[in-house]
């Protein structure tokens, strides 16, 4: 029996996989996929803005208050 040489399987790029998943979730409509990602990005930006607003200025500068015993 002859030895069968197998080609190495290429590693999947996680970004390509995520791209395919978004397009598949939008039934192959690339325009809808882009629109969905723009909306999701806007929601993430709003959430990040809320986090910045809730974070104290001292904490953001790295100032730590000592615990009082």
N, CA, C and O atoms as a Tripos MOL2 file, in Angstrom:
@<TRIPOS>MOLECULE
protein
  276   275    69     0     0
PROTEIN
NO_CHARGES

@<TRIPOS>ATOM
      1 N           0.8510   -1.1750    0.0000 N.3       1 UNK1
      2 CA          0.0000    0.0000    0.0000 C.3       1 UNK1
      3 C           0.8940    1.2340    0.0000 C.2       1 UNK1
      4 O           1.8680    1.2990    0.7500 O.2       1 UNK1
      5 N           0.5730    2.1880   -0.8180 N.am      2 UNK2
      6 CA          1.3650    3.4090   -0.9350 C.3       2 UNK2
      7 C           1.0850    4.3310    0.2410 C.2       2 UNK2
      8 O          -0.0160    4.3640    0.7900 O.2       2 UNK2
      9 N           2.1070    5.0690    0.6040 N.am      3 UNK3
     10 CA          1.9640    6.0330    1.6970 C.3       3 UNK3
     11 C           1.2520    7.2780    1.1620 C.2       3 UNK3
     12 O           1.6770    7.8530    0.1600 O.2       3 UNK3
     13 N           0.1910    7.6870    1.8170 N.am      4 UNK4
     14 CA         -0.5720    8.8690    1.4040 C.3       4 UNK4
     15 C          -0.0260   10.0710    2.1620 C.2       4 UNK4
     16 O          -0.0020   10.0970    3.3920 O.2       4 UNK4
     17 N           0.4060   11.0520    1.4040 N.am      5 UNK5
     18 CA          0.9340   12.2730    2.0180 C.3       5 UNK5
     19 C          -0.2130   13.2510    2.2210 C.2       5 UNK5
     20 O          -0.9410   13.5700    1.2810 O.2       5 UNK5
     21 N          -0.3670   13.7160    3.4280 N.am      6 UNK6
     22 CA         -1.4420   14.6680    3.7280 C.3       6 UNK6
     23 C          -0.8870   16.0750    3.7340 C.2       6 UNK6
     24 O           0.1920   16.3420    4.2640 O.2       6 UNK6
     25 N          -1.6400   16.9510    3.1400 N.am      7 UNK7
     26 CA         -1.2620   18.3550    3.1490 C.3       7 UNK7
     27 C          -1.6140   18.9550    4.5040 C.2       7 UNK7
     28 O          -2.6260   18.5870    5.1010 O.2       7 UNK7
     29 N          -0.8010   19.8610    4.9860 N.am      8 UNK8
     30 CA         -1.1430   20.4970    6.2690 C.3       8 UNK8
     31 C          -2.4310   21.3020    6.1270 C.2       8 UNK8
     32 O          -2.6650   21.9620    5.1140 O.2       8 UNK8
     33 N          -3.2430   21.2330    7.1480 N.am      9 UNK9
     34 CA         -4.4910   21.9960    7.1100 C.3       9 UNK9
     35 C          -4.1930   23.4340    7.5070 C.2       9 UNK9
     36 O          -3.5510   23.6810    8.5280 O.2       9 UNK9
     37 N          -4.6510   24.3710    6.7110 N.am     10 UNK10
     38 CA         -4.3890   25.7740    7.0530 C.3      10 UNK10
     39 C          -5.1740   26.1690    8.3040 C.2      10 UNK10
     40 O          -6.3100   25.7420    8.5080 O.2      10 UNK10
     41 N          -4.5420   26.9870    9.1270 N.am     11 UNK11
     42 CA         -5.2300   27.4640   10.3240 C.3      11 UNK11
     43 C          -6.2340   28.5340    9.9240 C.2      11 UNK11
     44 O          -5.9600   29.3830    9.0760 O.2      11 UNK11
     45 N          -7.3800   28.4770   10.5410 N.am     12 UNK12
     46 CA         -8.4170   29.4520   10.2410 C.3      12 UNK12
     47 C          -8.1190   30.7550   10.9700 C.2      12 UNK12
     48 O          -7.7970   30.7640   12.1580 O.2      12 UNK12
     49 N          -8.2300   31.8360   10.2440 N.am     13 UNK13
     50 CA         -8.0450   33.1580   10.8300 C.3      13 UNK13
     51 C          -9.3090   33.5040   11.6160 C.2      13 UNK13
     52 O         -10.3970   33.5220   11.0410 O.2      13 UNK13
     53 N          -9.1900   33.7810   12.9220 N.am     14 UNK14
     54 CA        -10.3750   34.0910   13.7340 C.3      14 UNK14
     55 C         -11.1870   35.2660   13.1810 C.2      14 UNK14
     56 O         -12.4120   35.2860   13.3050 O.2      14 UNK14
     57 N         -10.5160   36.2350   12.5770 N.am     15 UNK15
     58 CA        -11.2300   37.3740   12.0080 C.3      15 UNK15
     59 C         -12.0600   36.9410   10.7990 C.2      15 UNK15
     60 O         -13.1850   37.4070   10.6170 O.2      15 UNK15
     61 N         -11.5040   36.0500    9.9710 N.am     16 UNK16
     62 CA        -12.2610   35.5320    8.8280 C.3      16 UNK16
     63 C         -13.4610   34.7130    9.2920 C.2      16 UNK16
     64 O         -14.5400   34.7950    8.7060 O.2      16 UNK16
     65 N         -13.2660   33.9270   10.3430 N.am     17 UNK17
     66 CA        -14.3600   33.1180   10.8850 C.3      17 UNK17
     67 C         -15.4680   34.0250   11.4060 C.2      17 UNK17
     68 O         -16.6430   33.7920   11.1230 O.2      17 UNK17
     69 N         -15.1040   35.0600   12.1670 N.am     18 UNK18
     70 CA        -16.1000   35.9950   12.7040 C.3      18 UNK18
     71 C         -16.8220   36.7230   11.5770 C.2      18 UNK18
     72 O         -18.0310   36.9450   11.6470 O.2      18 UNK18
     73 N         -16.0770   37.0940   10.5380 N.am     19 UNK19
     74 CA        -16.6820   37.7660    9.3870 C.3      19 UNK19
     75 C         -17.7200   36.8680    8.7310 C.2      19 UNK19
     76 O         -18.8300   37.3050    8.4280 O.2      19 UNK19
     77 N         -17.3500   35.6130    8.5150 N.am     20 UNK20
     78 CA        -18.2830   34.6580    7.9070 C.3      20 UNK20
     79 C         -19.5220   34.4530    8.7760 C.2      20 UNK20
     80 O         -20.6280   34.3000    8.2590 O.2      20 UNK20
     81 N         -19.3340   34.4500   10.0980 N.am     21 UNK21
     82 CA        -20.4640   34.2600   11.0100 C.3      21 UNK21
     83 C         -21.4450   35.4270   10.9310 C.2      21 UNK21
     84 O         -22.6590   35.2230   10.9290 O.2      21 UNK21
     85 N         -20.9180   36.6470   10.8670 N.am     22 UNK22
     86 CA        -21.7920   37.8230   10.7890 C.3      22 UNK22
     87 C         -22.5640   37.8130    9.4790 C.2      22 UNK22
     88 O         -23.7670   38.0760    9.4620 O.2      22 UNK22
     89 N         -21.8840   37.5140    8.3900 N.am     23 UNK23
     90 CA        -22.5520   37.4810    7.0850 C.3      23 UNK23
     91 C         -23.6040   36.3780    7.0630 C.2      23 UNK23
     92 O         -24.7000   36.5780    6.5400 O.2      23 UNK23
     93 N         -23.2790   35.2180    7.6260 N.am     24 UNK24
     94 CA        -24.2440   34.1190    7.6760 C.3      24 UNK24
     95 C         -25.4520   34.4900    8.5340 C.2      24 UNK24
     96 O         -26.5840   34.1400    8.1990 O.2      24 UNK24
     97 N         -25.2150   35.2010    9.6460 N.am     25 UNK25
     98 CA        -26.3190   35.6180   10.5150 C.3      25 UNK25
     99 C         -27.2560   36.5850    9.8010 C.2      25 UNK25
    100 O         -28.4300   36.7040   10.1520 O.2      25 UNK25
    101 N         -26.7220   37.2730    8.7950 N.am     26 UNK26
    102 CA        -27.5350   38.2190    8.0110 C.3      26 UNK26
    103 C         -27.9750   37.5980    6.6880 C.2      26 UNK26
    104 O         -28.2390   38.3080    5.7180 O.2      26 UNK26
    105 N         -28.0510   36.2750    6.6560 N.am     27 UNK27
    106 CA        -28.5120   35.5280    5.4750 C.3      27 UNK27
    107 C         -27.7280   35.8680    4.2170 C.2      27 UNK27
    108 O         -28.2930   35.9130    3.1240 O.2      27 UNK27
    109 N         -26.4320   36.1070    4.3650 N.am     28 UNK28
    110 CA        -25.5780   36.3730    3.2200 C.3      28 UNK28
    111 C         -25.6170   37.7970    2.7010 C.2      28 UNK28
    112 O         -24.9420   38.1180    1.7220 O.2      28 UNK28
    113 N         -26.3920   38.6500    3.3360 N.am     29 UNK29
    114 CA        -26.5140   40.0470    2.9050 C.3      29 UNK29
    115 C         -25.3770   40.8530    3.5380 C.2      29 UNK29
    116 O         -25.4120   41.1730    4.7260 O.2      29 UNK29
    117 N         -24.3700   41.1740    2.7230 N.am     30 UNK30
    118 CA        -23.1910   41.8650    3.2360 C.3      30 UNK30
    119 C         -23.5460   43.2660    3.7270 C.2      30 UNK30
    120 O         -23.0060   43.7210    4.7360 O.2      30 UNK30
    121 N         -24.4390   43.9470    3.0320 N.am     31 UNK31
    122 CA        -24.8500   45.2920    3.4540 C.3      31 UNK31
    123 C         -25.5160   45.2400    4.8330 C.2      31 UNK31
    124 O         -25.2550   46.0930    5.6810 O.2      31 UNK31
    125 N         -26.3620   44.2530    5.0540 N.am     32 UNK32
    126 CA        -27.0120   44.0970    6.3590 C.3      32 UNK32
    127 C         -25.9800   43.7610    7.4320 C.2      32 UNK32
    128 O         -26.1090   44.2000    8.5750 O.2      32 UNK32
    129 N         -24.9620   42.9880    7.0720 N.am     33 UNK33
    130 CA        -23.9100   42.6410    8.0280 C.3      33 UNK33
    131 C         -23.1390   43.8880    8.4530 C.2      33 UNK33
    132 O         -22.8560   44.0720    9.6370 O.2      33 UNK33
    133 N         -22.8000   44.7430    7.4900 N.am     34 UNK34
    134 CA        -22.0850   45.9790    7.8120 C.3      34 UNK34
    135 C         -22.9580   46.8730    8.6790 C.2      34 UNK34
    136 O         -22.4810   47.4570    9.6520 O.2      34 UNK34
    137 N         -24.2280   46.9820    8.3310 N.am     35 UNK35
    138 CA        -25.1600   47.8040    9.1120 C.3      35 UNK35
    139 C         -25.2450   47.2900   10.5500 C.2      35 UNK35
    140 O         -25.2180   48.0760   11.4970 O.2      35 UNK35
    141 N         -25.3450   45.9850   10.7030 N.am     36 UNK36
    142 CA        -25.4170   45.3680   12.0280 C.3      36 UNK36
    143 C         -24.1740   45.6810   12.8510 C.2      36 UNK36
    144 O         -24.2690   45.9860   14.0390 O.2      36 UNK36
    145 N         -23.0080   45.6040   12.2130 N.am     37 UNK37
    146 CA        -21.7630   45.8850   12.9270 C.3      37 UNK37
    147 C         -21.6490   47.3540   13.3140 C.2      37 UNK37
    148 O         -21.1060   47.6750   14.3710 O.2      37 UNK37
    149 N         -22.1530   48.2440   12.4720 N.am     38 UNK38
    150 CA        -22.1360   49.6740   12.8000 C.3      38 UNK38
    151 C         -23.0290   49.9490   14.0090 C.2      38 UNK38
    152 O         -22.6560   50.7120   14.9000 O.2      38 UNK38
    153 N         -24.1990   49.3300   14.0380 N.am     39 UNK39
    154 CA        -25.1110   49.4970   15.1770 C.3      39 UNK39
    155 C         -24.4730   48.9280   16.4480 C.2      39 UNK39
    156 O         -24.5200   49.5590   17.5040 O.2      39 UNK39
    157 N         -23.8770   47.7370   16.3440 N.am     40 UNK40
    158 CA        -23.2340   47.1200   17.5060 C.3      40 UNK40
    159 C         -22.0890   47.9900   18.0120 C.2      40 UNK40
    160 O         -21.9050   48.1350   19.2200 O.2      40 UNK40
    161 N         -21.3250   48.5640   17.1010 N.am     41 UNK41
    162 CA        -20.2220   49.4360   17.4910 C.3      41 UNK41
    163 C         -20.7440   50.6750   18.2270 C.2      41 UNK41
    164 O         -20.1480   51.1060   19.2140 O.2      41 UNK41
    165 N         -21.8430   51.2390   17.7550 N.am     42 UNK42
    166 CA        -22.4440   52.3920   18.4210 C.3      42 UNK42
    167 C         -22.8870   52.0620   19.8340 C.2      42 UNK42
    168 O         -22.7190   52.8680   20.7490 O.2      42 UNK42
    169 N         -23.4560   50.8720   20.0130 N.am     43 UNK43
    170 CA        -23.8790   50.4520   21.3510 C.3      43 UNK43
    171 C         -22.6760   50.2760   22.2750 C.2      43 UNK43
    172 O         -22.7250   50.6550   23.4450 O.2      43 UNK43
    173 N         -21.5990   49.7030   21.7480 N.am     44 UNK44
    174 CA        -20.3910   49.5320   22.5570 C.3      44 UNK44
    175 C         -19.7630   50.8720   22.9230 C.2      44 UNK44
    176 O         -19.2670   51.0420   24.0370 O.2      44 UNK44
    177 N         -19.7830   51.8270   21.9920 N.am     45 UNK45
    178 CA        -19.2550   53.1630   22.2880 C.3      45 UNK45
    179 C         -20.0780   53.8480   23.3760 C.2      45 UNK45
    180 O         -19.5210   54.5150   24.2480 O.2      45 UNK45
    181 N         -21.3960   53.6860   23.3280 N.am     46 UNK46
    182 CA        -22.2590   54.2790   24.3500 C.3      46 UNK46
    183 C         -21.9940   53.6410   25.7140 C.2      46 UNK46
    184 O         -21.9560   54.3320   26.7320 O.2      46 UNK46
    185 N         -21.8130   52.3270   25.7270 N.am     47 UNK47
    186 CA        -21.5270   51.6280   26.9840 C.3      47 UNK47
    187 C         -20.1800   52.0760   27.5550 C.2      47 UNK47
    188 O         -20.0520   52.2800   28.7620 O.2      47 UNK47
    189 N         -19.1890   52.2250   26.6950 N.am     48 UNK48
    190 CA        -17.8770   52.6830   27.1460 C.3      48 UNK48
    191 C         -17.9520   54.1030   27.6990 C.2      48 UNK48
    192 O         -17.2820   54.4290   28.6800 O.2      48 UNK48
    193 N         -18.7600   54.9360   27.0750 N.am     49 UNK49
    194 CA        -18.9510   56.3010   27.5540 C.3      49 UNK49
    195 C         -19.5610   56.2930   28.9550 C.2      49 UNK49
    196 O         -19.1670   57.0840   29.8120 O.2      49 UNK49
    197 N         -20.5160   55.4030   29.1830 N.am     50 UNK50
    198 CA        -21.1240   55.2720   30.5080 C.3      50 UNK50
    199 C         -20.0930   54.8250   31.5480 C.2      50 UNK50
    200 O         -20.1030   55.3040   32.6820 O.2      50 UNK50
    201 N         -19.2140   53.9170   31.1610 N.am     51 UNK51
    202 CA        -18.1740   53.4440   32.0810 C.3      51 UNK51
    203 C         -17.2320   54.5870   32.4390 C.2      51 UNK51
    204 O         -16.8770   54.7640   33.6050 O.2      51 UNK51
    205 N         -16.8250   55.3650   31.4280 N.am     52 UNK52
    206 CA        -15.9540   56.5160   31.7000 C.3      52 UNK52
    207 C         -16.6430   57.5110   32.6330 C.2      52 UNK52
    208 O         -16.0040   58.0630   33.5290 O.2      52 UNK52
    209 N         -17.9270   57.7420   32.4320 N.am     53 UNK53
    210 CA        -18.6620   58.6930   33.2710 C.3      53 UNK53
    211 C         -18.7780   58.1900   34.7080 C.2      53 UNK53
    212 O         -18.7890   58.9910   35.6430 O.2      53 UNK53
    213 N         -18.8630   56.8810   34.8900 N.am     54 UNK54
    214 CA        -19.0220   56.3110   36.2260 C.3      54 UNK54
    215 C         -17.6930   56.1560   36.9630 C.2      54 UNK54
    216 O         -17.6800   55.9230   38.1720 O.2      54 UNK54
    217 N         -16.5860   56.2840   36.2510 N.am     55 UNK55
    218 CA        -15.2660   56.1240   36.8570 C.3      55 UNK55
    219 C         -14.8020   57.4570   37.4230 C.2      55 UNK55
    220 O         -14.8250   58.4800   36.7380 O.2      55 UNK55
    221 N         -14.3760   57.4340   38.6910 N.am     56 UNK56
    222 CA        -13.9420   58.6870   39.3100 C.3      56 UNK56
    223 C         -12.6590   59.1800   38.6530 C.2      56 UNK56
    224 O         -11.8720   58.3920   38.1290 O.2      56 UNK56
    225 N         -12.4620   60.4840   38.6880 N.am     57 UNK57
    226 CA        -11.2630   61.0880   38.0910 C.3      57 UNK57
    227 C         -10.0010   60.6180   38.8100 C.2      57 UNK57
    228 O          -8.9790   60.3720   38.1690 O.2      57 UNK57
    229 N         -10.0630   60.4930   40.1280 N.am     58 UNK58
    230 CA         -8.9060   60.0280   40.8880 C.3      58 UNK58
    231 C          -8.5250   58.6020   40.5270 C.2      58 UNK58
    232 O          -7.3450   58.2900   40.3690 O.2      58 UNK58
    233 N          -9.5110   57.7480   40.3990 N.am     59 UNK59
    234 CA         -9.2410   56.3580   40.0300 C.3      59 UNK59
    235 C          -8.6170   56.2950   38.6410 C.2      59 UNK59
    236 O          -7.6950   55.5140   38.4070 O.2      59 UNK59
    237 N          -9.1120   57.1030   37.7340 N.am     60 UNK60
    238 CA         -8.5850   57.1150   36.3710 C.3      60 UNK60
    239 C          -7.1320   57.5820   36.3430 C.2      60 UNK60
    240 O          -6.3560   57.1430   35.4950 O.2      60 UNK60
    241 N          -6.7590   58.4710   37.2690 N.am     61 UNK61
    242 CA         -5.3760   58.9610   37.3390 C.3      61 UNK61
    243 C          -4.4790   58.0020   38.1020 C.2      61 UNK61
    244 O          -3.2600   58.1750   38.1070 O.2      61 UNK61
    245 N          -5.0550   56.9960   38.7480 N.am     62 UNK62
    246 CA         -4.2600   56.0330   39.5010 C.3      62 UNK62
    247 C          -4.0980   56.3830   40.9630 C.2      62 UNK62
    248 O          -3.2860   55.7690   41.6550 O.2      62 UNK62
    249 N          -4.8560   57.3630   41.4540 N.am     63 UNK63
    250 CA         -4.7800   57.7540   42.8590 C.3      63 UNK63
    251 C          -5.5870   56.7500   43.6740 C.2      63 UNK63
    252 O          -6.7570   56.4950   43.3900 O.2      63 UNK63
    253 N          -4.9460   56.1900   44.6840 N.am     64 UNK64
    254 CA         -5.6260   55.2120   45.5270 C.3      64 UNK64
    255 C          -5.7800   55.7790   46.9320 C.2      64 UNK64
    256 O          -4.8390   56.3490   47.4840 O.2      64 UNK64
    257 N          -6.9490   55.6230   47.4980 N.am     65 UNK65
    258 CA         -7.2010   56.0710   48.8640 C.3      65 UNK65
    259 C          -6.7740   54.9580   49.8130 C.2      65 UNK65
    260 O          -7.0600   53.7850   49.5710 O.2      65 UNK65
    261 N          -6.0900   55.3260   50.8910 N.am     66 UNK66
    262 CA         -5.6850   54.3290   51.8760 C.3      66 UNK66
    263 C          -6.9040   53.8620   52.6490 C.2      66 UNK66
    264 O          -7.8040   54.6410   52.9640 O.2      66 UNK66
    265 N          -6.9100   52.5660   52.9470 N.am     67 UNK67
    266 CA         -7.9740   52.0390   53.8050 C.3      67 UNK67
    267 C          -7.7300   52.5190   55.2230 C.2      67 UNK67
    268 O          -6.6180   52.4150   55.7400 O.2      67 UNK67
    269 N          -8.7630   53.0390   55.8440 N.am     68 UNK68
    270 CA         -8.6300   53.5230   57.2170 C.3      68 UNK68
    271 C          -9.0390   52.4130   58.1630 C.2      68 UNK68
    272 O         -10.1320   51.8560   58.0620 O.2      68 UNK68
    273 N          -8.1360   52.1010   59.0890 N.am     69 UNK69
    274 CA         -8.4130   51.0300   60.0610 C.3      69 UNK69
    275 C          -9.1360   51.5470   61.2570 C.2      69 UNK69
    276 O          -9.4470   50.7810   62.1700 O.2      69 UNK69
@<TRIPOS>BOND
     1     1     2 1
     2     2     3 1
     3     3     4 2
     4     3     5 am
     5     5     6 1
     6     6     7 1
     7     7     8 2
     8     7     9 am
     9     9    10 1
    10    10    11 1
    11    11    12 2
    12    11    13 am
    13    13    14 1
    14    14    15 1
    15    15    16 2
    16    15    17 am
    17    17    18 1
    18    18    19 1
    19    19    20 2
    20    19    21 am
    21    21    22 1
    22    22    23 1
    23    23    24 2
    24    23    25 am
    25    25    26 1
    26    26    27 1
    27    27    28 2
    28    27    29 am
    29    29    30 1
    30    30    31 1
    31    31    32 2
    32    31    33 am
    33    33    34 1
    34    34    35 1
    35    35    36 2
    36    35    37 am
    37    37    38 1
    38    38    39 1
    39    39    40 2
    40    39    41 am
    41    41    42 1
    42    42    43 1
    43    43    44 2
    44    43    45 am
    45    45    46 1
    46    46    47 1
    47    47    48 2
    48    47    49 am
    49    49    50 1
    50    50    51 1
    51    51    52 2
    52    51    53 am
    53    53    54 1
    54    54    55 1
    55    55    56 2
    56    55    57 am
    57    57    58 1
    58    58    59 1
    59    59    60 2
    60    59    61 am
    61    61    62 1
    62    62    63 1
    63    63    64 2
    64    63    65 am
    65    65    66 1
    66    66    67 1
    67    67    68 2
    68    67    69 am
    69    69    70 1
    70    70    71 1
    71    71    72 2
    72    71    73 am
    73    73    74 1
    74    74    75 1
    75    75    76 2
    76    75    77 am
    77    77    78 1
    78    78    79 1
    79    79    80 2
    80    79    81 am
    81    81    82 1
    82    82    83 1
    83    83    84 2
    84    83    85 am
    85    85    86 1
    86    86    87 1
    87    87    88 2
    88    87    89 am
    89    89    90 1
    90    90    91 1
    91    91    92 2
    92    91    93 am
    93    93    94 1
    94    94    95 1
    95    95    96 2
    96    95    97 am
    97    97    98 1
    98    98    99 1
    99    99   100 2
   100    99   101 am
   101   101   102 1
   102   102   103 1
   103   103   104 2
   104   103   105 am
   105   105   106 1
   106   106   107 1
   107   107   108 2
   108   107   109 am
   109   109   110 1
   110   110   111 1
   111   111   112 2
   112   111   113 am
   113   113   114 1
   114   114   115 1
   115   115   116 2
   116   115   117 am
   117   117   118 1
   118   118   119 1
   119   119   120 2
   120   119   121 am
   121   121   122 1
   122   122   123 1
   123   123   124 2
   124   123   125 am
   125   125   126 1
   126   126   127 1
   127   127   128 2
   128   127   129 am
   129   129   130 1
   130   130   131 1
   131   131   132 2
   132   131   133 am
   133   133   134 1
   134   134   135 1
   135   135   136 2
   136   135   137 am
   137   137   138 1
   138   138   139 1
   139   139   140 2
   140   139   141 am
   141   141   142 1
   142   142   143 1
   143   143   144 2
   144   143   145 am
   145   145   146 1
   146   146   147 1
   147   147   148 2
   148   147   149 am
   149   149   150 1
   150   150   151 1
   151   151   152 2
   152   151   153 am
   153   153   154 1
   154   154   155 1
   155   155   156 2
   156   155   157 am
   157   157   158 1
   158   158   159 1
   159   159   160 2
   160   159   161 am
   161   161   162 1
   162   162   163 1
   163   163   164 2
   164   163   165 am
   165   165   166 1
   166   166   167 1
   167   167   168 2
   168   167   169 am
   169   169   170 1
   170   170   171 1
   171   171   172 2
   172   171   173 am
   173   173   174 1
   174   174   175 1
   175   175   176 2
   176   175   177 am
   177   177   178 1
   178   178   179 1
   179   179   180 2
   180   179   181 am
   181   181   182 1
   182   182   183 1
   183   183   184 2
   184   183   185 am
   185   185   186 1
   186   186   187 1
   187   187   188 2
   188   187   189 am
   189   189   190 1
   190   190   191 1
   191   191   192 2
   192   191   193 am
   193   193   194 1
   194   194   195 1
   195   195   196 2
   196   195   197 am
   197   197   198 1
   198   198   199 1
   199   199   200 2
   200   199   201 am
   201   201   202 1
   202   202   203 1
   203   203   204 2
   204   203   205 am
   205   205   206 1
   206   206   207 1
   207   207   208 2
   208   207   209 am
   209   209   210 1
   210   210   211 1
   211   211   212 2
   212   211   213 am
   213   213   214 1
   214   214   215 1
   215   215   216 2
   216   215   217 am
   217   217   218 1
   218   218   219 1
   219   219   220 2
   220   219   221 am
   221   221   222 1
   222   222   223 1
   223   223   224 2
   224   223   225 am
   225   225   226 1
   226   226   227 1
   227   227   228 2
   228   227   229 am
   229   229   230 1
   230   230   231 1
   231   231   232 2
   232   231   233 am
   233   233   234 1
   234   234   235 1
   235   235   236 2
   236   235   237 am
   237   237   238 1
   238   238   239 1
   239   239   240 2
   240   239   241 am
   241   241   242 1
   242   242   243 1
   243   243   244 2
   244   243   245 am
   245   245   246 1
   246   246   247 1
   247   247   248 2
   248   247   249 am
   249   249   250 1
   250   250   251 1
   251   251   252 2
   252   251   253 am
   253   253   254 1
   254   254   255 1
   255   255   256 2
   256   255   257 am
   257   257   258 1
   258   258   259 1
   259   259   260 2
   260   259   261 am
   261   261   262 1
   262   262   263 1
   263   263   264 2
   264   263   265 am
   265   265   266 1
   266   266   267 1
   267   267   268 2
   268   267   269 am
   269   269   270 1
   270   270   271 1
   271   271   272 2
   272   271   273 am
   273   273   274 1
   274   274   275 1
   275   275   276 2
@<TRIPOS>SUBSTRUCTURE
     1 UNK1         2 RESIDUE 1 A UNK
     2 UNK2         6 RESIDUE 1 A UNK
     3 UNK3        10 RESIDUE 1 A UNK
     4 UNK4        14 RESIDUE 1 A UNK
     5 UNK5        18 RESIDUE 1 A UNK
     6 UNK6        22 RESIDUE 1 A UNK
     7 UNK7        26 RESIDUE 1 A UNK
     8 UNK8        30 RESIDUE 1 A UNK
     9 UNK9        34 RESIDUE 1 A UNK
    10 UNK10       38 RESIDUE 1 A UNK
    11 UNK11       42 RESIDUE 1 A UNK
    12 UNK12       46 RESIDUE 1 A UNK
    13 UNK13       50 RESIDUE 1 A UNK
    14 UNK14       54 RESIDUE 1 A UNK
    15 UNK15       58 RESIDUE 1 A UNK
    16 UNK16       62 RESIDUE 1 A UNK
    17 UNK17       66 RESIDUE 1 A UNK
    18 UNK18       70 RESIDUE 1 A UNK
    19 UNK19       74 RESIDUE 1 A UNK
    20 UNK20       78 RESIDUE 1 A UNK
    21 UNK21       82 RESIDUE 1 A UNK
    22 UNK22       86 RESIDUE 1 A UNK
    23 UNK23       90 RESIDUE 1 A UNK
    24 UNK24       94 RESIDUE 1 A UNK
    25 UNK25       98 RESIDUE 1 A UNK
    26 UNK26      102 RESIDUE 1 A UNK
    27 UNK27      106 RESIDUE 1 A UNK
    28 UNK28      110 RESIDUE 1 A UNK
    29 UNK29      114 RESIDUE 1 A UNK
    30 UNK30      118 RESIDUE 1 A UNK
    31 UNK31      122 RESIDUE 1 A UNK
    32 UNK32      126 RESIDUE 1 A UNK
    33 UNK33      130 RESIDUE 1 A UNK
    34 UNK34      134 RESIDUE 1 A UNK
    35 UNK35      138 RESIDUE 1 A UNK
    36 UNK36      142 RESIDUE 1 A UNK
    37 UNK37      146 RESIDUE 1 A UNK
    38 UNK38      150 RESIDUE 1 A UNK
    39 UNK39      154 RESIDUE 1 A UNK
    40 UNK40      158 RESIDUE 1 A UNK
    41 UNK41      162 RESIDUE 1 A UNK
    42 UNK42      166 RESIDUE 1 A UNK
    43 UNK43      170 RESIDUE 1 A UNK
    44 UNK44      174 RESIDUE 1 A UNK
    45 UNK45      178 RESIDUE 1 A UNK
    46 UNK46      182 RESIDUE 1 A UNK
    47 UNK47      186 RESIDUE 1 A UNK
    48 UNK48      190 RESIDUE 1 A UNK
    49 UNK49      194 RESIDUE 1 A UNK
    50 UNK50      198 RESIDUE 1 A UNK
    51 UNK51      202 RESIDUE 1 A UNK
    52 UNK52      206 RESIDUE 1 A UNK
    53 UNK53      210 RESIDUE 1 A UNK
    54 UNK54      214 RESIDUE 1 A UNK
    55 UNK55      218 RESIDUE 1 A UNK
    56 UNK56      222 RESIDUE 1 A UNK
    57 UNK57      226 RESIDUE 1 A UNK
    58 UNK58      230 RESIDUE 1 A UNK
    59 UNK59      234 RESIDUE 1 A UNK
    60 UNK60      238 RESIDUE 1 A UNK
    61 UNK61      242 RESIDUE 1 A UNK
    62 UNK62      246 RESIDUE 1 A UNK
    63 UNK63      250 RESIDUE 1 A UNK
    64 UNK64      254 RESIDUE 1 A UNK
    65 UNK65      258 RESIDUE 1 A UNK
    66 UNK66      262 RESIDUE 1 A UNK
    67 UNK67      266 RESIDUE 1 A UNK
    68 UNK68      270 RESIDUE 1 A UNK
    69 UNK69      274 RESIDUE 1 A UNK
